[in-house]
Amino acid sequence: MIALVVAFIELYRPDHAILENVLGLAQVYGKNKDQSIMSQVVSALLGPGYQVQIFYINAVNQGAGANRDRIFISIAAPGLEPIPPINATHLPSRSRAANVAGQLPNGLPFGVGIVERAPHRFVSAGSNTADLSRLGPEGLRSCVEEPDHRLSDTSQWDLRR
């Protein structure tokens, strides 16, 4: 799938683009310790002259109620202003040790995943969903008042609000 995105960028030459993926994108596999999928993507994007930035963002630092580490690769065409990094808006639920997302082909680490300052406190999944209405009787699997609220897994009836 990533190869298709890079091929799309090479074909259509957008002014800006952002690619998002899991941390596994930066992991090294096999005997080539200096290569990862991310380093290949970055090389493919640098070839046509794009400016490339790599961001390491945890969803909890943007107000989501779950820790989800992600890599964002931002590109800008030559001569254009790059997309600025996304600053954390929320503190993590508890102090987390600094986590390095990966290593660049030149050996330098990138993506230190720690946030010490942010304007807002941690938001839990429970507080994010506290205002949702209760689901209806067990057999319904959805809420009559708000039909978009439904359970996808019937084994979790006890988790209904």
N, C-alpha and C positions, 0 to 999 in steps of 0.2 A: 504494500500500500504506500509506503514512504517513497519508493521508486516512482510510483505514479504521480505523486505530488511534485517531486523534483522534475519529472518529465513535463508536467503541466507548466511549471515555472519556466523551464527552458524554452518551451514552445510559445507561451503567451507573454513572457517577459513583463510581469506586473511591476508597477512602481514600488509597491510594498507587499509583504506577505508575512504571516506568522504561522509557524508550524508548532503544534503542541503534541507531546507524547510522554510516555512514562519514562522513569529513570533508566530502564533497561536499554533504552536507545544509546546511552553513554557507556554501557558495560562492554568490556572486551571479552571476546569469545575465541577459543582455540589458541593456536600457537602464536598468532600475530598480536603480541601484547600492545602494539602501538596503534591498532586499528579497532574501531568500533563503528557501528552503523552511523552514529552521529558524526564521527570524523569524516566518513565517506560523504554524508549529506553536506557537511560544511564545505568540503573540497569541491563537490559538484556545484555548489552555489557561488563559491569564490571564483571558479573558472570563468563564468560569464561577466564577472566584475561586480557582483553584488557585495554590499557591505553586510557583514553577518555579525549578529549579537546573540549570545546565549543567555537566557534567563532561567533561573531555578526558582520555582515558586511552589509554595505549599498552599493548597486551597483554604486551609484553616486561617491563613493570614489574610485572606480576602473575604472572610465572614462566613465561610462554609462551616458546617458542623462536624467535618471529618478531616483527618490528616490524609491528604492525597498529594504526594510529591509529583511534580511535573516539570518537564523541560520545555521551554519555549525557544524556538529559533526564529529570530526576527531578521528580515532582510530588507534592504533599501537599495534601489537602483543607484548607480554611480551619480554623484552630484546631488542626490536628494538627502533630506534630513532623516536620519534613522529614527525609528519609533523609540521613544524613551522607555527605560525600564519601568516596570510596574512596582510601585512602592507598597509595602504591607499596610493594610488598613486596620488589621486586628492582631492582637497578641495571641500566641499559641496558648493552649489550655494549661500547660505547665512548661517549665523551663526545659528546653531540649538541648542536648549537646550539639555542637556544631557538626554538621554533616556535609561532606563534600559530595556533590552529585557525580563527578567523574573527573577524568584526566584528559587533557587535550593531547593531540599527537606530539606536541613539543615537550610534554612532560609536566606542564603546569596544571594545577588543579583548577576547577571552576565550580561555581555554584555552592557557596557556603550557605547552608540552610539554617540560619538562626536569625531570629528577630528579637531585638531587645527593646525597641521602641515602636509604638504604633498608636494612632489616636483613639482606637476603640479596644475594649476588652474582648476576650474570647466569647464566641457565641456557640453554644452547644446545639447538637442536632435536635434535642428536645425543645429548646427555646425557639429554634427556627420553625418548628412544626406545631407549637403549642396552640396557635390560633385556628388550626384546622378543625373542622367539625367532626363529630364521632361518625364512624361508619355504622351503617344500619345493622339489622339482625344478621345472624351468622350466615344464612343462606344467600343473602343478597350479593356479597362481595363488593358492594359499592355503597355510596351515600346518596339517598334519594334527593336531598337538598342540593348537593354538589356532585353531579355524576362523574366528574373527572377524578374524584377521590375513590380509588379502588385498590384492593389487595391483589397482587399478582400471584401470590403463593398461599394456598389455603392451609398450609401446615403452620402458618404463623397467626392464627386467629387470636391467640392470647396477646398479641402485640397491638391489637386494635386500640384506638383511642376512643 
